[in-house]
């Protein structure tokens, strides 16, 4: 079964065929680093990490080049630096490190390259110069603007008429613009802001030109896949496309496949600072394992809206507890078989990254593995092989089962808990129910859940939220 991806430009699923299977290219818009990123910012990180993993499995790890940019010069960054009285690099370095740390905690592989706008300035200025030379852009009052009337396909990606796009976006109508839809490629810096030299005067780039220059520099055009959130289709990706195609390239194509993930909503409301319902991933990771958050982010198809609730996280943790429980019971089984993930197991992901169906497939494999382990069946080894291989593409079940249940406890706490569990087991065997209950209460006070089973008791450390509810 070929990989099928929903292409925003075509408005349909298309069989994926890279221009060169030996060098598959993907670009995803990354963060603007002026603060910690909210959980909605990490939905595309996790979604496109699954696609990155899948492409690596299909074409080889060294064949896939994935670029995710960093916007490290921006009005919000400038304001934050001015507020703290520090250079912008102090802000951007701090929050980029936090962003990458949070992404790693959510199980995302590092992209192949992570270009920064401030390190791509020569390429940005050169690209603007070419657009001016071929009359796709014009200089006016210290600004350089893209001439949307010079690109007949402007609006093709979003599929909306130009007047409608202008009405639906916050478009600055400035006297130096030839048309209201024309957008800034270069602008003068305000006093105290970072500044770079250019043929049009000192200043800094507009947002859209950064990505176009980074893509051309890091990947070359056309690229195979361009991804991002649905909110970026217009104006950001529409403007990127216009710049890239007009930059003197004869092929007329910027990206062969455009993929966009849906919004993440807080319950029934869109996440918004004005509504006060923004949840930072950095804070959430102090309360829940990153893998549980990742599972919850993948619980809906990537193109659909995702409702983010406390219950969704509880369900995710419960699902992973069950799966790690199966792996714990199968720890003596060495995964084996052909060594290649059966195509039927990959089918859900090959069908436009259907992660809910892939997760259901993982649960079925786990159920079959559990049954095979109980029966002592020879099918246990290949079942475990398929389970772990599919889980690897989804980026889940990457921890040791014992570590999953006992993560967060230092060695001293583990020793204390193990001793209490052993003492409780002894009390139960002696039918000293009062002592057993007392020891269980002591364990509960340590935020520990004891799980009794045929082979004896095991335990897990509850998350902060679970402990509050207990």
C-alpha positions as CSV (number, residue, x, y, z in Angstrom):
1,X,0.0,0.0,0.0
2,X,1.5,3.4,-1.0
3,X,1.7,6.3,1.4
4,X,-1.3,8.6,0.8
5,X,-1.3,12.2,2.1
6,X,-4.0,14.8,2.0
7,X,-2.7,17.7,0.0
8,X,-4.2,21.1,0.9
9,X,-3.5,22.4,-2.6
10,X,-5.2,19.5,-4.3
11,X,-7.9,19.2,-1.6
12,X,-7.6,15.4,-1.9
13,X,-5.5,12.5,-0.8
14,X,-2.6,11.8,-3.2
15,X,-0.1,9.0,-3.4
16,X,3.2,10.3,-2.1
17,X,6.1,10.1,-4.6
18,X,9.2,12.1,-3.6
19,X,11.1,13.8,-6.4
20,X,14.2,11.8,-5.3
21,X,13.7,8.7,-3.0
22,X,17.3,9.1,-1.9
23,X,16.7,12.6,-0.6
24,X,13.1,13.1,0.7
25,X,12.6,16.7,1.9
26,X,10.2,18.1,4.5
27,X,9.8,21.5,6.0
28,X,7.6,22.5,9.0
29,X,7.2,25.9,10.4
30,X,8.7,26.1,13.9
31,X,8.5,28.4,16.9
32,X,8.9,32.1,17.5
33,X,11.0,31.9,20.6
34,X,10.0,34.7,23.0
35,X,8.3,32.6,25.7
36,X,7.4,29.0,26.6
37,X,5.2,27.4,23.9
38,X,1.6,26.3,24.6
39,X,0.4,22.8,24.1
40,X,-1.3,23.7,20.8
41,X,2.1,24.7,19.4
42,X,3.3,21.1,19.9
43,X,0.5,19.4,18.0
44,X,2.3,20.0,14.6
45,X,5.6,19.0,16.3
46,X,4.2,15.6,17.3
47,X,2.2,15.1,14.1
48,X,5.1,15.8,11.8
49,X,7.4,13.8,14.0
50,X,5.2,10.7,13.2
51,X,5.5,11.5,9.5
52,X,9.3,12.0,9.8
53,X,9.5,8.6,11.5
54,X,7.3,6.9,8.9
55,X,9.3,8.4,6.0
56,X,12.6,7.2,7.6
57,X,11.1,3.7,7.8
58,X,10.0,3.8,4.2
59,X,13.0,5.4,2.6
60,X,15.8,4.9,5.1
61,X,17.0,7.1,8.0
62,X,19.7,8.9,6.0
63,X,17.4,9.6,3.1
64,X,15.0,12.0,4.8
65,X,16.0,15.6,5.4
66,X,13.7,17.4,7.7
67,X,14.0,21.2,8.4
68,X,12.1,23.0,11.1
69,X,12.9,26.7,11.3
70,X,13.2,29.1,14.3
71,X,12.0,32.7,14.1
72,X,14.5,34.5,16.4
73,X,13.8,38.1,15.4
74,X,10.3,39.4,15.8
75,X,8.3,42.2,17.5
76,X,7.5,40.1,20.5
77,X,11.1,39.0,20.9
78,X,12.2,42.6,20.7
79,X,9.6,43.7,23.3
80,X,10.7,40.9,25.7
81,X,14.4,41.8,25.3
82,X,13.6,45.5,25.9
83,X,11.5,44.6,29.0
84,X,14.4,42.6,30.5
85,X,17.1,44.9,29.2
86,X,19.0,42.1,27.4
87,X,20.1,41.4,23.8
88,X,17.5,39.4,21.8
89,X,19.9,36.4,21.8
90,X,19.4,36.1,25.6
91,X,15.7,35.7,25.0
92,X,15.9,33.5,22.0
93,X,18.6,31.1,23.3
94,X,16.6,30.7,26.6
95,X,13.3,29.8,25.0
96,X,14.7,27.8,22.1
97,X,16.4,25.6,24.6
98,X,13.1,25.2,26.5
99,X,11.2,24.5,23.3
100,X,13.7,21.8,22.2
101,X,13.6,20.3,25.7
102,X,9.9,20.1,25.7
103,X,9.8,18.6,22.2
104,X,12.3,15.9,23.3
105,X,10.1,15.2,26.4
106,X,7.2,14.7,24.0
107,X,9.2,12.1,22.1
108,X,10.0,14.2,19.1
109,X,13.2,13.4,17.2
110,X,15.4,16.4,16.5
111,X,14.9,17.7,12.9
112,X,17.8,17.2,10.5
113,X,18.4,20.9,10.5
114,X,16.9,23.8,12.6
115,X,17.8,27.0,10.8
116,X,17.4,30.4,12.5
117,X,16.3,33.5,10.8
118,X,19.2,35.6,12.2
119,X,21.7,33.0,10.7
120,X,20.0,33.1,7.3
121,X,20.1,36.9,6.8
122,X,22.4,36.8,3.7
123,X,20.1,34.4,2.0
124,X,17.1,36.5,2.9
125,X,18.6,39.7,1.5
126,X,19.7,37.9,-1.7
127,X,16.2,36.4,-2.2
128,X,14.6,39.8,-1.8
129,X,17.0,41.3,-4.3
130,X,16.1,38.7,-6.9
131,X,12.4,39.4,-6.4
132,X,13.0,43.1,-6.8
133,X,15.0,42.5,-10.0
134,X,12.3,40.4,-11.6
135,X,9.6,42.9,-10.7
136,X,7.9,40.6,-8.2
137,X,8.7,43.1,-5.4
138,X,9.2,46.8,-5.1
139,X,10.9,49.2,-2.7
140,X,8.9,52.0,-1.0
141,X,9.8,54.3,1.9
142,X,12.5,52.0,3.3
143,X,10.3,49.0,2.9
144,X,10.3,46.2,0.3
145,X,7.0,44.7,-0.5
146,X,5.9,41.7,-2.6
147,X,3.6,42.6,-5.5
148,X,0.7,40.2,-5.2
149,X,-0.8,41.5,-8.5
150,X,2.3,40.2,-10.3
151,X,1.5,36.6,-9.3
152,X,-1.6,35.2,-11.0
153,X,-1.9,32.2,-8.7
154,X,-2.0,34.2,-5.4
155,X,-4.8,32.6,-3.4
156,X,-4.6,29.2,-5.0
157,X,-3.4,27.4,-1.9
158,X,-6.1,28.7,0.4
159,X,-8.7,28.6,-2.4
160,X,-10.2,32.0,-1.5
161,X,-10.6,35.1,-3.7
162,X,-8.2,37.9,-2.9
163,X,-10.8,40.3,-1.6
164,X,-12.1,37.6,0.8
165,X,-8.6,36.9,2.0
166,X,-8.0,40.5,2.7
167,X,-11.3,40.9,4.6
168,X,-10.5,37.8,6.7
169,X,-7.0,38.8,7.7
170,X,-5.5,41.7,9.6
171,X,-3.9,43.3,6.6
172,X,-2.0,46.6,7.2
173,X,-3.2,49.2,4.6
174,X,-0.2,51.5,4.3
175,X,0.1,54.4,1.8
176,X,3.2,53.0,0.3
177,X,1.5,49.8,-0.8
178,X,0.4,49.4,-4.4
179,X,-2.3,47.0,-3.3
180,X,-3.7,46.2,0.2
181,X,-2.7,42.6,-0.1
182,X,1.0,43.4,-0.8
183,X,3.1,42.2,2.1
184,X,6.4,43.2,3.6
185,X,9.7,41.5,2.7
186,X,11.9,44.1,4.4
187,X,11.2,46.9,6.8
188,X,13.1,49.6,8.8
189,X,14.0,48.7,12.4
190,X,12.6,50.9,15.1
191,X,15.1,52.6,17.5
192,X,16.7,50.1,19.8
193,X,15.7,47.1,17.7
194,X,18.2,44.7,16.0
195,X,19.2,45.9,12.5
196,X,20.9,44.5,9.4
197,X,22.2,46.3,6.4
198,X,20.5,45.9,3.0
199,X,20.4,47.6,-0.4
200,X,17.1,49.2,0.7
201,X,18.4,50.6,4.0
202,X,19.1,49.2,7.4
203,X,16.3,47.1,8.8
204,X,15.1,43.5,9.3
205,X,13.0,41.0,7.3
206,X,9.3,40.3,7.3
207,X,8.1,37.0,8.7
208,X,7.2,35.3,5.4
209,X,10.5,35.7,3.6
210,X,12.4,33.9,6.4
211,X,10.9,30.5,5.6
212,X,11.2,30.9,1.8
213,X,14.9,31.7,2.2
214,X,15.5,28.9,4.7
215,X,13.8,26.3,2.5
216,X,15.9,27.3,-0.5
217,X,19.1,27.3,1.5
218,X,18.6,24.1,3.5
219,X,16.5,21.9,1.1
220,X,16.4,23.4,-2.4
221,X,13.2,23.8,-4.5
222,X,10.8,22.2,-5.0
223,X,10.5,20.4,-1.6
224,X,8.5,17.3,-1.2
225,X,6.4,18.2,1.8
226,X,5.6,21.5,3.5
227,X,3.7,21.2,6.8
228,X,2.3,23.4,9.6
229,X,-0.9,24.3,11.4
230,X,-4.1,25.1,9.5
231,X,-3.9,28.7,10.7
232,X,-0.8,29.2,8.6
233,X,-2.4,28.5,5.2
234,X,-3.2,32.2,4.9
235,X,-1.4,34.4,4.9
236,X,1.9,32.7,5.8
237,X,2.0,29.7,3.5
238,X,0.2,31.6,0.7
239,X,2.9,34.3,0.8
240,X,5.7,31.7,1.1
241,X,4.4,30.0,-2.0
242,X,4.2,33.3,-4.0
243,X,7.8,34.3,-3.0
244,X,9.3,30.9,-3.7
245,X,7.7,30.5,-7.2
246,X,8.5,34.0,-8.2
247,X,12.2,33.7,-7.2
248,X,13.4,33.0,-10.7
249,X,12.7,29.2,-10.6
250,X,11.6,27.6,-13.8
251,X,9.8,24.6,-12.3
252,X,6.9,26.6,-11.0
253,X,6.4,24.4,-8.0
254,X,7.3,25.3,-4.4
255,X,6.1,22.2,-2.5
256,X,4.7,19.1,-4.0
257,X,2.5,18.3,-0.9
258,X,1.0,20.7,1.6
259,X,-0.1,19.2,4.9
260,X,-1.9,21.1,7.7
261,X,-3.0,19.9,11.1
262,X,-6.2,21.1,12.7
263,X,-6.6,23.3,15.7
264,X,-6.3,22.2,19.3
265,X,-9.2,23.5,21.4
266,X,-9.4,23.8,25.2
267,X,-12.6,21.7,25.6
268,X,-15.1,23.5,23.3
269,X,-13.2,26.8,23.1
270,X,-10.2,27.8,20.9
271,X,-7.1,28.2,23.0
272,X,-6.6,32.0,23.4
273,X,-4.6,34.3,25.7
274,X,-7.6,36.6,25.7
275,X,-9.8,33.8,27.1
276,X,-7.1,32.9,29.7
277,X,-7.2,29.3,28.7
278,X,-3.6,28.8,27.5
279,X,-1.8,25.7,28.8
280,X,2.0,25.7,28.5
281,X,3.5,22.4,27.5
282,X,6.4,23.2,29.9
283,X,4.0,23.3,32.8
284,X,2.0,20.3,31.7
285,X,5.2,18.2,31.6
286,X,5.7,18.8,35.3
287,X,2.4,17.0,35.9
288,X,2.3,14.3,33.3
289,X,4.7,12.0,31.5
290,X,5.6,13.4,28.0
291,X,4.5,10.1,26.4
292,X,1.0,10.5,27.9
293,X,0.8,14.0,26.4
294,X,2.0,12.7,23.1
295,X,-0.6,9.9,23.1
296,X,-3.3,12.5,23.8
297,X,-2.1,14.7,20.9
298,X,-2.3,11.8,18.5
299,X,-5.7,10.6,19.7
300,X,-7.6,12.5,16.9
301,X,-6.8,12.5,13.2
302,X,-4.3,15.3,12.6
303,X,-6.5,17.1,10.2
304,X,-9.4,17.2,12.6
305,X,-9.8,19.6,15.6
306,X,-8.6,18.1,18.9
307,X,-10.5,18.8,22.1
308,X,-7.9,19.1,24.9
309,X,-9.4,18.1,28.3
310,X,-8.2,16.7,31.6
311,X,-10.2,13.5,30.8
312,X,-8.2,13.1,27.5
313,X,-5.0,13.0,29.5
314,X,-6.4,10.5,32.0
315,X,-7.5,8.3,29.1
316,X,-4.0,8.6,27.5
317,X,-2.3,7.6,30.8
318,X,-4.7,4.7,31.3
319,X,-4.0,3.4,27.8
320,X,-0.3,3.6,28.2
321,X,-0.5,2.0,31.7
322,X,-2.3,-1.0,30.1
323,X,0.2,-1.3,27.2
324,X,3.2,-1.0,29.6
325,X,1.6,-3.6,31.8
326,X,1.4,-6.0,28.9
327,X,5.1,-5.3,28.0
328,X,6.0,-5.9,31.7
329,X,4.4,-9.3,31.6
330,X,6.1,-10.0,28.3
331,X,9.5,-8.8,29.5
332,X,11.0,-12.3,29.3
333,X,10.0,-12.6,25.6
334,X,12.6,-11.5,23.1
335,X,11.0,-9.8,20.1
336,X,11.7,-11.7,17.0
337,X,10.4,-12.7,13.6
338,X,11.2,-11.4,10.2
339,X,12.6,-8.1,11.6
340,X,10.4,-6.1,9.3
341,X,7.1,-4.5,10.3
342,X,4.2,-6.2,8.4
343,X,2.7,-3.8,5.9
344,X,-0.8,-4.5,7.3
345,X,0.3,-3.1,10.6
346,X,1.5,0.1,8.8
347,X,-1.7,0.6,6.8
348,X,-3.4,3.1,9.2
349,X,-0.4,5.4,9.0
350,X,0.0,4.9,5.3
351,X,-3.5,6.2,4.9
352,X,-2.9,9.9,5.6
353,X,-1.4,9.3,9.1
354,X,-4.5,7.8,10.7
355,X,-3.0,7.8,14.2
356,X,-6.3,6.8,16.0
357,X,-6.5,3.6,13.8
358,X,-2.8,3.0,14.4
359,X,-3.3,3.3,18.2
360,X,-6.2,0.8,17.9
361,X,-3.9,-1.5,16.1
362,X,-1.3,-1.2,18.8
363,X,-3.9,-2.1,21.4
364,X,-5.0,-5.2,19.4
365,X,-1.4,-6.3,19.1
366,X,-1.0,-5.9,22.9
367,X,-4.1,-7.9,23.6
368,X,-2.9,-10.7,21.3
369,X,0.6,-10.6,22.9
370,X,-0.9,-10.8,26.4
371,X,-2.9,-13.9,25.4
372,X,0.1,-15.5,23.7
373,X,2.3,-14.9,26.8
374,X,-0.4,-16.5,29.0
375,X,-0.6,-19.5,26.7
376,X,3.1,-19.8,26.2
377,X,2.5,-19.5,22.5
378,X,5.3,-19.2,20.0
379,X,3.4,-16.3,18.5
380,X,4.5,-14.0,21.3
381,X,7.9,-13.1,19.8
382,X,6.6,-11.9,16.4
383,X,3.7,-10.2,18.0
384,X,6.0,-8.3,20.3
385,X,8.2,-7.5,17.3
386,X,5.3,-6.0,15.4
387,X,4.0,-4.1,18.5
388,X,7.3,-2.5,19.2
389,X,8.0,-1.7,15.6
390,X,4.6,0.1,15.1
391,X,5.0,1.8,18.4
392,X,8.4,3.1,17.3
393,X,6.8,4.8,14.3
394,X,4.2,6.4,16.5
395,X,7.0,7.4,19.0
396,X,5.4,5.6,22.0
397,X,6.2,2.7,24.3
398,X,9.8,3.9,24.3
399,X,10.4,3.6,28.0
400,X,11.2,0.5,30.1
401,X,8.0,-0.8,31.6
402,X,9.3,-0.6,35.2
403,X,10.7,2.9,34.5
404,X,7.3,3.9,33.2
405,X,5.4,3.0,36.3
406,X,8.1,4.1,38.7
407,X,9.5,7.1,36.8
408,X,9.9,10.2,39.0
409,X,11.0,8.2,42.1
410,X,14.7,8.5,43.1
411,X,16.6,5.4,44.3
412,X,16.0,6.2,47.9
413,X,12.2,6.5,47.4
414,X,12.2,3.4,45.3
415,X,13.9,1.4,48.0
416,X,11.5,2.7,50.6
417,X,8.5,1.9,48.5
418,X,9.8,-1.6,47.6
419,X,10.3,-2.3,51.3
420,X,6.7,-1.2,52.1
421,X,5.3,-3.3,49.3
422,X,7.2,-6.3,50.4
423,X,6.1,-5.8,54.0
424,X,2.5,-5.4,52.9
425,X,2.8,-8.7,50.8
426,X,4.1,-10.5,54.0
427,X,1.2,-9.1,56.1
428,X,-1.3,-10.2,53.5
429,X,0.2,-13.7,53.4
430,X,-0.1,-13.8,57.2
431,X,-3.7,-12.5,56.9
432,X,-2.8,-9.6,59.1
433,X,-5.3,-7.4,57.2
434,X,-5.0,-4.5,59.7
435,X,-1.2,-4.2,59.1
436,X,-1.7,-4.6,55.4
437,X,-4.2,-1.8,55.3
438,X,-1.9,0.4,57.4
439,X,1.0,-0.2,55.0
440,X,-1.2,0.5,52.0
441,X,-2.3,3.8,53.6
442,X,1.4,4.7,54.1
443,X,2.1,4.0,50.4
444,X,-0.9,6.1,49.4
445,X,0.5,9.0,51.4
446,X,3.6,8.6,49.2
447,X,1.5,9.1,46.1
448,X,1.9,5.4,45.2
449,X,-0.7,3.1,43.7
450,X,-0.3,-0.6,44.6
451,X,-1.4,-3.1,41.9
452,X,-2.1,-6.6,43.2
453,X,-1.7,-9.5,40.7
454,X,-1.3,-13.3,40.5
455,X,2.5,-12.9,40.5
456,X,2.5,-10.5,43.4
457,X,2.1,-6.7,43.9
458,X,3.7,-4.1,41.7
459,X,3.4,-0.3,42.1
460,X,3.4,2.9,40.2
461,X,4.0,6.5,41.2
462,X,0.9,8.6,40.5
463,X,1.1,11.8,38.4
464,X,0.6,15.1,40.2
465,X,-3.0,15.4,39.0
466,X,-3.8,11.8,39.9
467,X,-2.3,12.3,43.3
468,X,-4.6,15.4,43.8
469,X,-7.6,13.3,42.9
470,X,-6.7,10.3,45.0
